[in-house]
Amino acid sequence: MAGKEENIFDVAVVGAGPAGMIAAGRAGELGAKVILLEKNKKPGRKLILTGKGRGNLANAEFNLNKLVENYGKNGKFLFHSFSVFGPGKVIDFFEKLGAKTKIERGKRVFPASDKAEDILKALIKYLLKGRVKIAYNSEVTGIECRKNRIQKLILKDKEIFAKKYIFCTGGKSYPLTGSTGDGFKWAEDLGHKIEELSPALVPLKIKESWAWELQGLGLKNVEVSAWQNNKKQGSAFGECLFTHFGLSGPIILDISRKIGELLKNGKVKIAIDLKPALGLVKLDERLKRDFQKYRNKSFKNSLNDLLPRGLISIVVKMSKLNPEKKGNSVTKEERHRLAKILKNLEMTAEGLLGFDSAIVTKGGVSLKEIDSRTMKSKIIDNLYFAGEIIDVDGPTGGFNLQLCWSTGFLAGESAAKEK
């Protein structure tokens, strides 16, 4: 009997990612007896990869209406969790736990140390303060449910009993970190609808081989747009990177959410505006100046001030101009042709990379079956959800971690307080 007593808790949280750690910590802080189950040998494996290891932990968009807009049509579901534990409170939370923060371009919030490990250390400190029992190498292999209530979780070597259960099992992205989509199957088995899963914030495969040849070339301050049926369907401004398969970088990851939807309906063209700050007239004036400056140089050597070297040969080839033509003999019509290419470097989207390369998962447990004020299931009386398992995702820039902190905090609080 004593053995069983050890495995009885007020709250059992499954998954020691960002949402799971903060949910368990909050429930513990409110006095609940909590266990946090993690199938890996350590917590937060995906967390320490965020922001290229620097830990982009939130976005300092303090206007809740604007914050919610970043999550698309499902964003309004998050309004209550953001009002309970929004960006300002997240920043204060980590500061109080010793992880000083700073705000960078795009309102991105990072640890002052530039180390994601400092965020993880703060969370572990929070778990210890709440006396949360953390069980590593503890994979859930089964769930017993009766009369719309979970009775117990079955592990390889034991069973865990709790009054409330919180699933924070993440998505299917980066499966090497342990994020293999287990929670989706459990939720479905328990009667929940899972909205279609697809990789989100993921690099893009490009059809044209010239794009692959530019592997390693990064572009800053460009605009990438997606087109279908000659209509602009979405765009993003910032940095992108050519790779051996196509395109990556922050703005590609952001626009990939839209491209994934468009590809279901047919062909998608990608256009890069290399000079978004200049209209065609201003760009033509700039080209005219450069060709005058390098009037005795060949056309191909007159673009060094305007473009990265690796891109020049591609642009020259697309313009169909003689690369050896002298700068002072380039005609107005030829300048216009070149300007149009610089404003619209076009290629074809062939597809997205898979879950292995995705930062987050699009889709998840249907929001219609979760109470947004508590994160409680509307189907199972003692079950809550938080984090990437639910059907909401945001762009890069700290928005997806903000979602995890807010829904996790609310789920932990609700599970501890509700009778």
Secondary structure, DSSP 8 states (H G I E B T S, - for coil): -HHHHHTEEEEEEE--SHHHHHHHHHHHHTT--EEEE-SSSSS-TTGGGGGGGT---EE----HHHHHHTTGGGGGGGHHHHHHS-HHHHHHHHHHTT--EEEEGGGEEEETTS-HHHHHHHHHHHHHHTT-EEESS--EEEEEEETTEEEEEEESS-EEEEEEEEE----SSSGGGT---HHHHHHHHTT--EEEEEEES--EEES-HHHHHTTT-EEEEEEEEEEETTEEEEEEEEEEEE-SSEEESHHHHHHHHHHHHHHTTS-EEEEEES-TTS-HHHHHHHHHHHHHHTTTSBGGGS-TTTS-HHHHHHHHHHHT--TTSBGGG--HHHHHHHHHHHH-EEEEEEEE--GGG-SEEEEEE-GGGEETTTTEESSSTTEEE-GGGBS----TTTHHHHHHHHHHHHHHHHHHH--
